[in-house]
Structure formats: C-alpha cells, structure tokens
Amino acid sequence: MKFFIDTASLAQIKEAAALGVLDGVTTNPSLMAKEGIAGEERVRKHYVDICEAVDGDVSAEVIATDLAGMVREGEELAALHPRIVVKVPMIKDGVKAIRHFSSKGIRTNCTLVFSAGQALLAAKAGATYVSPFIGRLDDVSTDGVALIRQIRTIYDNYGLHTQVLAASIRHPMHIIQCAEVGADVATCPLSAILALFDHPLTTIGLEKFLADHRKAQQPAKV
Ligand code: G3P
C-alpha cells in the first residue's frame, strides 16, 4: 500500500519524505487555506514547491464546479508539473470532467466519495484514483473501512484500474485496516504515519540493548 501525506504543509511533507516511506501528497482547499496559501499565483507556486519536495503524485483540487471551469482549471493545474493529479469532486460535471481528462491522458483523483455507487461512477469515467473519506463516514456512525472493502471487491470483480485511495484517515488503526482490506493508497496526516513507529516494547527493548552494551564496555572488576 502506498503512503501519501494529506497536507499542504511543506515542512510536514519534507519531514515525511525524509522518512523514506512517502509515495505522494494530497491537498484540498481546506488544507491550502490552513497553511495561509491564497491567490491563484501563490496557490500554483505552492503546488510546484510541493511537487519538487516529493517523489510521487501530488493531488491539486479544482475550485470550479461547472464542466467548462473544471476542464480549464484542471488543464492549467496539470500543466504546472508532471506529478500533478487533478482532484475533481464527485458531482455530475466532475464525472464528465474526469472522462475528458482521462481521454487527454491527464490523471485524476475523484474526491468526496462516500458510497460504492459513486466509486463505480468514478472508475467508469476513468479516474486514476478514487478518494473515499473514511473518517468522515465514521463521524456519522457509518463504517468507513467497510466502504473501502466494498469498493475493492467491486473494482476487482470487473478489473477496474482506478486506485482506491483511502482518505480522511484519522489514526494509525485506519491505516492498518485499509491495508488489510486492500486499499491501494492511504493518505494520512503526519501524526498517523508517525504513530505507526511507536511500540513500548521497542522503546524498552532498545533501552535494554544499549544499557547492556554500556555495561559490557566497563572494565572487568578483579
Ligand atoms: O483530503 C481529503 C481528506 O483526507 C480530508 O480529511 O480529515 O478533513 O476529513 P478530513
């Protein structure tokens, strides 16, 4: 399973990339706003900066919600850098835009997906990635990981090539569960990736190894 980081923070992207386990980045308008990135020129420069900080796909979301606007904006975003994947919302014009981008060889990420039917539409339109939001489903007492499993089954039944990109991940167990049910990608906050490192027995074990090594270096008492 690929690991993407879900942030527009260059510092966090660089920290995750330095771990050597990062495969890409996803952003959205809320994450860009959180970093204070505003204005078309600044937003586009920030996307290029992100592309240069990571060796992998970078999702950049369109703001337009009509077909002509999404096509224009998506083509401009895709021209910024070869790593850009155009993120398009799951609405009727969004699916039409995905079909257009797919026919032009422009890669897409269909976002705001909350049902298997939406995921099927995105795949049929030729989306490169589909982004089911598992944390937001859990927030409304619906099993987000179950949706990933359902989409995996449907895509496998028909040999659909769209990659299942589990989004809205909140904690390390979401990452493990997504890997168990066969998500292609998990896009995670840095905190969830870092939490995967932690285990008390690793900490205790390393302390003991180092203490025993230190003891062995003391001169033997006679
Ligand atoms: O990038 C889309 C998604 O990951 C958003 O997550 O935490 O805002 O539900 P969240």
Residues whose N, C-alpha, C, O or C-beta is under 5 A from the ligand:
A	BS01	G3P	D6 T26 T27 N28 G135 R136 A167 S168 I169
